[in-house]
Amino acid sequence: MKITEESVRLNASRPQAASRHRADGAPTFASALATATERANGPADFTRMTRREMLDWVNGEIRGGRMSVEEGAPFMGMTMRISVASGRPVEIATDTVRYDFMEKARLGIDGALSNHDESLAQRLQSVLAIMQRHQGL
């Protein structure tokens, strides 16, 4: 990433992710609430999730301070879908197809390695590790 005056200005105005712990080491209310919600809802099932569900999960992780925007960026690419017939993006709100995002990540890693794109392969490996951790694997 090239750091320019513009990127510094843009990032300076971006809100920072909240810490998961207070200065005294105790968890923040938001962190405790997120943990309780995750326990109540159970682990995420990335093997059978709509694009909307994936996007909502990633946004929730970012808003909750459990994931940085940089960590979430590779997930965003996985939520995109282009229609073969029209060549246009498929609306996420109307797409009810359930995907195996873990398999998509594995296939993406294989594709990146076959194209000698180590950077993409590492990002997708990170995505797969995050999904495995949250799915309880």
TIRO-2110 file (N, C-alpha, C; in Angstrom, 1 decimal):
// TIRO-2110
0.8, -1.2, 0.0, N, 1, A
0.0, 0.0, 0.0, CA, 1, A
0.9, 1.2, 0.0, C, 1, A
0.6, 2.1, -0.9, N, 2, A
1.3, 3.4, -1.0, CA, 2, A
0.7, 4.4, 0.0, C, 2, A
1.5, 5.0, 0.8, N, 3, A
0.9, 6.0, 1.8, CA, 3, A
1.1, 7.4, 1.1, C, 3, A
0.0, 8.0, 1.0, N, 4, A
0.0, 9.4, 0.4, CA, 4, A
-0.7, 10.3, 1.4, C, 4, A
-0.6, 11.6, 1.1, N, 5, A
-1.3, 12.6, 1.9, CA, 5, A
-2.8, 12.3, 1.9, C, 5, A
-3.3, 11.9, 0.7, N, 6, A
-4.7, 11.6, 0.6, CA, 6, A
-5.2, 10.4, 1.5, C, 6, A
-4.3, 9.4, 1.4, N, 7, A
-4.7, 8.2, 2.2, CA, 7, A
-4.6, 8.5, 3.7, C, 7, A
-3.6, 9.3, 4.1, N, 8, A
-3.5, 9.7, 5.5, CA, 8, A
-4.8, 10.4, 6.0, C, 8, A
-5.2, 11.4, 5.1, N, 9, A
-6.4, 12.2, 5.4, CA, 9, A
-7.6, 11.3, 5.5, C, 9, A
-7.8, 10.4, 4.6, N, 10, A
-9.0, 9.5, 4.6, CA, 10, A
-9.0, 8.6, 5.8, C, 10, A
-7.8, 8.1, 6.2, N, 11, A
-7.8, 7.2, 7.3, CA, 11, A
-7.9, 7.9, 8.6, C, 11, A
-7.5, 9.2, 8.6, N, 12, A
-7.6, 9.9, 9.9, CA, 12, A
-9.1, 10.2, 10.2, C, 12, A
-9.9, 10.3, 9.2, N, 13, A
-11.3, 10.6, 9.5, CA, 13, A
-12.1, 9.3, 9.7, C, 13, A
-11.5, 8.1, 9.5, N, 14, A
-12.2, 6.9, 9.7, CA, 14, A
-12.2, 6.5, 11.2, C, 14, A
-13.4, 6.1, 11.7, N, 15, A
-13.4, 5.7, 13.1, CA, 15, A
-12.6, 4.5, 13.3, C, 15, A
-11.9, 4.4, 14.5, N, 16, A
-11.1, 3.3, 14.8, CA, 16, A
-11.9, 2.2, 15.5, C, 16, A
-11.5, 1.0, 15.3, N, 17, A
-12.2, -0.1, 15.9, CA, 17, A
-12.1, 0.0, 17.4, C, 17, A
-13.2, -0.3, 18.1, N, 18, A
-13.2, -0.2, 19.5, CA, 18, A
-12.4, -1.3, 20.1, C, 18, A
-11.8, -1.0, 21.2, N, 19, A
-11.0, -2.0, 22.0, CA, 19, A
-12.0, -3.0, 22.6, C, 19, A
-11.6, -4.2, 22.7, N, 20, A
-12.4, -5.2, 23.3, CA, 20, A
-12.3, -5.2, 24.9, C, 20, A
-11.3, -4.5, 25.4, N, 21, A
-11.1, -4.4, 26.8, CA, 21, A
-10.9, -3.0, 27.3, C, 21, A
-11.3, -2.7, 28.5, N, 22, A
-11.1, -1.4, 29.1, CA, 22, A
-9.7, -1.3, 29.6, C, 22, A
-9.3, -0.1, 30.0, N, 23, A
-8.0, 0.2, 30.5, CA, 23, A
-7.6, -0.7, 31.7, C, 23, A
-8.6, -1.1, 32.5, N, 24, A
-8.4, -2.0, 33.6, CA, 24, A
-8.3, -3.4, 33.3, C, 24, A
-8.5, -3.8, 32.0, N, 25, A
-8.4, -5.2, 31.5, CA, 25, A
-9.7, -5.9, 31.4, C, 25, A
-10.8, -5.3, 32.0, N, 26, A
-12.1, -5.9, 31.9, CA, 26, A
-12.7, -5.8, 30.5, C, 26, A
-13.5, -6.7, 30.0, N, 27, A
-14.1, -6.6, 28.7, CA, 27, A
-15.0, -5.4, 28.7, C, 27, A
-15.1, -4.8, 27.5, N, 28, A
-16.1, -3.7, 27.3, CA, 28, A
-17.5, -4.2, 27.2, C, 28, A
-18.4, -3.4, 27.4, N, 29, A
-19.8, -3.8, 27.3, CA, 29, A
-20.1, -4.4, 25.9, C, 29, A
-19.6, -3.7, 24.9, N, 30, A
-19.9, -4.1, 23.5, CA, 30, A
-19.3, -5.5, 23.3, C, 30, A
-18.1, -5.7, 23.8, N, 31, A
-17.4, -7.0, 23.7, CA, 31, A
-18.2, -8.1, 24.4, C, 31, A
-18.6, -7.8, 25.6, N, 32, A
-19.4, -8.8, 26.4, CA, 32, A
-20.7, -9.1, 25.7, C, 32, A
-21.4, -8.1, 25.2, N, 33, A
-22.7, -8.3, 24.5, CA, 33, A
-22.5, -9.1, 23.2, C, 33, A
-21.4, -8.8, 22.5, N, 34, A
-21.1, -9.6, 21.2, CA, 34, A
-20.9, -11.1, 21.6, C, 34, A
-20.1, -11.3, 22.6, N, 35, A
-19.8, -12.7, 23.0, CA, 35, A
-21.1, -13.4, 23.4, C, 35, A
-22.0, -12.7, 24.2, N, 36, A
-23.2, -13.3, 24.6, CA, 36, A
-24.1, -13.6, 23.4, C, 36, A
-24.1, -12.7, 22.4, N, 37, A
-24.9, -12.9, 21.2, CA, 37, A
-24.4, -14.0, 20.4, C, 37, A
-23.1, -14.2, 20.3, N, 38, A
-22.5, -15.3, 19.6, CA, 38, A
-22.9, -16.6, 20.2, C, 38, A
-22.8, -16.6, 21.6, N, 39, A
-23.2, -17.8, 22.3, CA, 39, A
-24.6, -18.2, 22.1, C, 39, A
-25.5, -17.2, 22.1, N, 40, A
-26.9, -17.4, 21.9, CA, 40, A
-27.2, -17.9, 20.5, C, 40, A
-26.6, -17.3, 19.5, N, 41, A
-26.9, -17.6, 18.1, CA, 41, A
-26.1, -18.9, 17.7, C, 41, A
-25.1, -19.3, 18.5, N, 42, A
-24.2, -20.4, 18.1, CA, 42, A
-23.2, -19.9, 17.1, C, 42, A
-22.3, -20.8, 16.7, N, 43, A
-21.3, -20.4, 15.7, CA, 43, A
-21.9, -20.2, 14.3, C, 43, A
-21.2, -19.4, 13.6, N, 44, A
-21.7, -19.1, 12.2, CA, 44, A
-21.5, -20.4, 11.3, C, 44, A
-22.4, -20.6, 10.4, N, 45, A
-22.2, -21.7, 9.5, CA, 45, A
-21.9, -21.2, 8.1, C, 45, A
-20.6, -21.1, 7.8, N, 46, A
-20.1, -20.6, 6.6, CA, 46, A
-20.3, -21.5, 5.4, C, 46, A
-20.8, -22.8, 5.7, N, 47, A
-20.9, -23.7, 4.6, CA, 47, A
-22.3, -23.6, 4.0, C, 47, A
-23.2, -22.8, 4.6, N, 48, A
-24.6, -22.7, 4.1, CA, 48, A
-25.1, -21.3, 4.4, C, 48, A
-24.6, -20.3, 3.7, N, 49, A
-24.9, -18.9, 4.0, CA, 49, A
-25.2, -18.1, 2.8, C, 49, A
-26.1, -17.2, 2.8, N, 50, A
-26.4, -16.3, 1.7, CA, 50, A
-25.3, -15.2, 1.7, C, 50, A
-25.2, -14.6, 0.6, N, 51, A
-24.2, -13.4, 0.5, CA, 51, A
-24.6, -12.4, 1.5, C, 51, A
-25.9, -12.1, 1.6, N, 52, A
-26.4, -11.1, 2.6, CA, 52, A
-26.0, -11.5, 4.0, C, 52, A
-26.2, -12.7, 4.4, N, 53, A
-25.8, -13.2, 5.7, CA, 53, A
-24.3, -13.0, 5.9, C, 53, A
-23.5, -13.4, 4.9, N, 54, A
-22.0, -13.2, 5.0, CA, 54, A
-21.7, -11.7, 5.2, C, 54, A
-22.3, -10.9, 4.4, N, 55, A
-22.0, -9.4, 4.5, CA, 55, A
-22.4, -8.9, 5.9, C, 55, A
-23.6, -9.3, 6.3, N, 56, A
-24.0, -8.9, 7.7, CA, 56, A
-23.1, -9.4, 8.8, C, 56, A
-22.6, -10.6, 8.7, N, 57, A
-21.7, -11.1, 9.7, CA, 57, A
-20.4, -10.4, 9.7, C, 57, A
-19.8, -10.1, 8.5, N, 58, A
-18.6, -9.4, 8.4, CA, 58, A
-18.7, -8.0, 9.0, C, 58, A
-19.8, -7.3, 8.6, N, 59, A
-20.1, -5.9, 9.1, CA, 59, A
-20.2, -5.9, 10.6, C, 59, A
-20.9, -6.9, 11.1, N, 60, A
-21.1, -7.1, 12.6, CA, 60, A
-19.7, -7.2, 13.3, C, 60, A
-18.9, -8.0, 12.7, N, 61, A
-17.5, -8.3, 13.3, CA, 61, A
-16.7, -7.0, 13.3, C, 61, A
-16.8, -6.2, 12.2, N, 62, A
-16.1, -5.0, 12.1, CA, 62, A
-16.6, -3.9, 13.1, C, 62, A
-18.0, -3.8, 13.1, N, 63, A
-18.6, -2.8, 14.0, CA, 63, A
-18.3, -3.2, 15.4, C, 63, A
-18.3, -4.5, 15.7, N, 64, A
-18.0, -4.9, 17.1, CA, 64, A
-16.5, -4.8, 17.5, C, 64, A
-15.7, -4.5, 16.6, N, 65, A
-14.3, -4.3, 16.9, CA, 65, A
-13.5, -5.7, 17.0, C, 65, A
-14.2, -6.7, 16.5, N, 66, A
-13.5, -8.0, 16.5, CA, 66, A
-12.8, -8.3, 15.2, C, 66, A
-12.9, -7.5, 14.2, N, 67, A
-12.2, -7.6, 12.9, CA, 67, A
-11.9, -6.2, 12.4, C, 67, A
-10.7, -6.1, 11.8, N, 68, A
-10.4, -4.8, 11.2, CA, 68, A
-11.0, -4.7, 9.8, C, 68, A
-11.1, -3.6, 9.3, N, 69, A
-11.6, -3.4, 7.9, CA, 69, A
-10.7, -4.1, 6.9, C, 69, A
-9.3, -4.1, 7.2, N, 70, A
-8.4, -4.8, 6.3, CA, 70, A
-8.6, -6.3, 6.4, C, 70, A
-8.9, -6.9, 7.6, N, 71, A
-9.2, -8.3, 7.7, CA, 71, A
-10.5, -8.6, 6.9, C, 71, A
-11.5, -7.7, 6.9, N, 72, A
-12.8, -8.0, 6.3, CA, 72, A
-12.8, -7.8, 4.8, C, 72, A
-11.8, -7.1, 4.3, N, 73, A
-11.8, -6.8, 2.8, CA, 73, A
-11.9, -8.0, 2.0, C, 73, A
-11.1, -9.1, 2.2, N, 74, A
-11.2, -10.3, 1.3, CA, 74, A
-12.6, -10.9, 1.4, C, 74, A
-13.3, -10.8, 2.5, N, 75, A
-14.7, -11.3, 2.6, CA, 75, A
-15.6, -10.6, 1.6, C, 75, A
-15.4, -9.3, 1.4, N, 76, A
-16.3, -8.5, 0.6, CA, 76, A
-16.2, -9.0, -0.9, C, 76, A
-15.1, -9.4, -1.3, N, 77, A
-15.0, -10.0, -2.7, CA, 77, A
-15.8, -11.3, -2.8, C, 77, A
-15.8, -12.0, -1.7, N, 78, A
-16.6, -13.3, -1.7, CA, 78, A
-18.1, -13.1, -1.8, C, 78, A
-18.5, -11.9, -1.5, N, 79, A
-20.0, -11.6, -1.5, CA, 79, A
-20.5, -11.0, -2.8, C, 79, A
-19.6, -10.9, -3.7, N, 80, A
-19.9, -10.3, -5.1, CA, 80, A
-20.4, -11.5, -6.0, C, 80, A
-21.3, -11.2, -6.8, N, 81, A
-21.8, -12.2, -7.8, CA, 81, A
-22.2, -11.4, -9.1, C, 81, A
-21.7, -11.9, -10.2, N, 82, A
-22.0, -11.3, -11.5, CA, 82, A
-22.8, -12.3, -12.3, C, 82, A
-23.9, -11.9, -12.9, N, 83, A
-24.8, -12.7, -13.7, CA, 83, A
-24.1, -13.1, -15.0, C, 83, A
-24.1, -14.4, -15.3, N, 84, A
-23.4, -14.8, -16.6, CA, 84, A
-24.3, -14.3, -17.8, C, 84, A
-25.6, -14.3, -17.6, N, 85, A
-26.5, -13.8, -18.7, CA, 85, A
-26.3, -12.3, -19.0, C, 85, A
-26.3, -11.5, -18.0, N, 86, A
-26.3, -10.1, -18.3, CA, 86, A
-24.9, -9.4, -18.1, C, 86, A
-24.0, -10.1, -17.4, N, 87, A
-22.7, -9.5, -17.1, CA, 87, A
-22.8, -8.4, -16.0, C, 87, A
-23.9, -8.3, -15.4, N, 88, A
-24.1, -7.3, -14.3, CA, 88, A
-24.1, -7.9, -12.9, C, 88, A
-23.8, -7.1, -11.9, N, 89, A
-23.9, -7.7, -10.5, CA, 89, A
-25.3, -8.1, -10.2, C, 89, A
-25.4, -9.2, -9.5, N, 90, A
-26.7, -9.7, -9.0, CA, 90, A
-27.0, -9.0, -7.6, C, 90, A
-28.2, -8.4, -7.5, N, 91, A
-28.5, -7.7, -6.3, CA, 91, A
-28.4, -8.7, -5.1, C, 91, A
-27.7, -8.2, -4.1, N, 92, A
-27.5, -9.0, -2.9, CA, 92, A
-28.8, -9.2, -2.1, C, 92, A
-29.7, -8.2, -2.1, N, 93, A
-30.9, -8.3, -1.4, CA, 93, A
-31.9, -9.3, -1.9, C, 93, A
-31.8, -9.7, -3.2, N, 94, A
-32.8, -10.6, -3.8, CA, 94, A
-32.1, -12.0, -4.0, C, 94, A
-30.9, -12.1, -3.7, N, 95, A
-30.2, -13.4, -4.0, CA, 95, A
-30.3, -14.3, -2.7, C, 95, A
-31.1, -15.4, -2.9, N, 96, A
-31.4, -16.3, -1.8, CA, 96, A
-30.5, -17.6, -1.9, C, 96, A
-29.6, -17.6, -2.8, N, 97, A
-28.8, -18.8, -3.0, CA, 97, A
-27.8, -18.9, -1.8, C, 97, A
-27.7, -20.2, -1.3, N, 98, A
-26.8, -20.4, -0.1, CA, 98, A
-25.5, -21.0, -0.7, C, 98, A
-24.4, -20.4, -0.2, N, 99, A
-23.1, -20.8, -0.7, CA, 99, A
-22.3, -21.5, 0.4, C, 99, A
-21.3, -22.2, 0.0, N, 100, A
-20.3, -22.8, 0.9, CA, 100, A
-19.1, -21.9, 0.8, C, 100, A
-19.0, -20.8, 1.7, N, 101, A
-18.0, -19.9, 1.6, CA, 101, A
-16.6, -20.4, 1.9, C, 101, A
-16.6, -21.5, 2.7, N, 102, A
-15.3, -22.1, 3.1, CA, 102, A
-14.8, -22.8, 1.8, C, 102, A
-15.6, -23.5, 1.1, N, 103, A
-15.2, -24.1, -0.2, CA, 103, A
-14.8, -23.0, -1.2, C, 103, A
-15.5, -21.9, -1.2, N, 104, A
-15.1, -20.8, -2.1, CA, 104, A
-13.7, -20.3, -1.8, C, 104, A
-13.4, -20.2, -0.5, N, 105, A
-12.1, -19.7, -0.1, CA, 105, A
-11.0, -20.7, -0.5, C, 105, A
-11.3, -22.0, -0.3, N, 106, A
-10.3, -23.1, -0.7, CA, 106, A
-10.1, -23.0, -2.2, C, 106, A
-11.1, -22.9, -3.0, N, 107, A
-11.0, -22.9, -4.4, CA, 107, A
-10.2, -21.6, -4.8, C, 107, A
-10.5, -20.5, -4.1, N, 108, A
-9.8, -19.3, -4.4, CA, 108, A
-8.3, -19.4, -4.1, C, 108, A
-8.0, -20.1, -3.0, N, 109, A
-6.6, -20.3, -2.7, CA, 109, A
-5.9, -21.1, -3.8, C, 109, A
-6.5, -22.2, -4.2, N, 110, A
-6.0, -23.0, -5.3, CA, 110, A
-5.8, -22.2, -6.5, C, 110, A
-6.8, -21.4, -6.9, N, 111, A
-6.6, -20.5, -8.1, CA, 111, A
-5.5, -19.5, -8.0, C, 111, A
-5.4, -18.9, -6.8, N, 112, A
-4.4, -17.9, -6.6, CA, 112, A
-3.0, -18.5, -6.7, C, 112, A
-2.8, -19.7, -6.1, N, 113, A
-1.5, -20.4, -6.2, CA, 113, A
-1.2, -20.8, -7.6, C, 113, A
-2.2, -21.3, -8.4, N, 114, A
-1.9, -21.7, -9.7, CA, 114, A
-1.6, -20.5, -10.6, C, 114, A
-2.0, -19.3, -10.2, N, 115, A
-1.7, -18.0, -10.9, CA, 115, A
-0.5, -17.3, -10.3, C, 115, A
0.2, -18.0, -9.3, N, 116, A
1.4, -17.5, -8.7, CA, 116, A
1.1, -16.2, -8.0, C, 116, A
-0.1, -16.0, -7.4, N, 117, A
-0.5, -14.8, -6.7, CA, 117, A
-0.5, -15.1, -5.2, C, 117, A
0.7, -15.1, -4.6, N, 118, A
0.9, -15.5, -3.2, CA, 118, A
0.2, -14.5, -2.3, C, 118, A
0.1, -13.3, -2.6, N, 119, A
-0.6, -12.3, -1.8, CA, 119, A
-2.1, -12.6, -1.6, C, 119, A
-2.7, -12.9, -2.7, N, 120, A
-4.2, -13.3, -2.7, CA, 120, A
-4.3, -14.6, -1.9, C, 120, A
-3.5, -15.5, -2.2, N, 121, A
-3.5, -16.8, -1.5, CA, 121, A
-3.4, -16.6, 0.0, C, 121, A
-2.5, -15.8, 0.5, N, 122, A
-2.4, -15.5, 1.9, CA, 122, A
-3.6, -14.8, 2.5, C, 122, A
-4.2, -13.9, 1.8, N, 123, A
-5.4, -13.2, 2.2, CA, 123, A
-6.6, -14.2, 2.4, C, 123, A
-6.7, -15.1, 1.4, N, 124, A
-7.8, -16.1, 1.4, CA, 124, A
-7.5, -17.1, 2.5, C, 124, A
-6.3, -17.5, 2.8, N, 125, A
-5.9, -18.4, 3.8, CA, 125, A
-6.3, -17.8, 5.2, C, 125, A
-6.1, -16.5, 5.3, N, 126, A
-6.5, -15.8, 6.5, CA, 126, A
-8.0, -15.8, 6.7, C, 126, A
-8.8, -15.6, 5.6, N, 127, A
-10.2, -15.6, 5.6, CA, 127, A
-10.7, -17.0, 6.0, C, 127, A
-10.1, -18.1, 5.5, N, 128, A
-10.4, -19.4, 5.8, CA, 128, A
-10.2, -19.7, 7.3, C, 128, A
-9.1, -19.2, 7.8, N, 129, A
-8.7, -19.4, 9.2, CA, 129, A
-9.8, -18.7, 10.1, C, 129, A
-10.2, -17.5, 9.7, N, 130, A
-11.2, -16.8, 10.5, CA, 130, A
-12.5, -17.6, 10.5, C, 130, A
-12.9, -18.0, 9.3, N, 131, A
-14.2, -18.8, 9.2, CA, 131, A
-14.1, -20.1, 10.1, C, 131, A
-13.0, -20.8, 10.0, N, 132, A
-12.8, -22.0, 10.8, CA, 132, A
-12.9, -21.7, 12.3, C, 132, A
-12.3, -20.7, 12.7, N, 133, A
-12.3, -20.3, 14.1, CA, 133, A
-13.7, -20.0, 14.6, C, 133, A
-14.5, -19.2, 13.8, N, 134, A
-15.8, -18.8, 14.2, CA, 134, A
-16.8, -20.0, 14.0, C, 134, A
-16.5, -20.9, 13.2, N, 135, A
-17.4, -22.1, 13.0, CA, 135, A
-17.1, -23.2, 14.0, C, 135, A
-16.1, -23.0, 14.8, N, 136, A
-15.8, -23.9, 15.8, CA, 136, A
-15.0, -25.1, 15.3, C, 136, A
-14.3, -24.9, 14.2, N, 137, A
-13.4, -26.0, 13.7, CA, 137, A
-12.0, -25.9, 14.2, C, 137, A
END
